[in-house]
């Protein structure tokens, strides 16, 4: 498995992952994504200096995406999606650790926030296993959502 930044040629793989029925159900926008809308969104994200868009591959197949969107100088929000055939194997925790380290190194982050629908049991457990700490419940895009925070250890340099 390897991680790299998303590139233009990944648009179709990411589109297919994003339209997975379970991913759509757990997303804050659960409707099917039209291809043309996805292409515009994808281009915007890969060119946004406040977005780090990491993809994980098993060689040739897309296994997961982890995207960070910076909302302040040292804070970002994270989202993750795992391909169906790789769910439940424990890989996502390692992917998240690698992506968190890379995002922190690139942006010198102090914290990362994750927003998860309250009824998304798997994702709620996942973020806790990854070292995120539950902060509060909010209404996000019309859904009762848990806010988790991952805080990086203070730097001494």
Secondary structure, DSSP 8 states (H G I E B T S, - for coil): -EEEE--GGGHHHHHHHHT-HHHHHHSSS-S---HHHHHHHHHHHHT-TTEEEEEEESSSSEEEEEEEEEEETTEEEEEEEE-GGGTTSSHHHHHHHHHHHHHHHHH--SEEEEEEETT-HHHHHHHHHTT-EEEEEEEETTEEEEEEEEE------
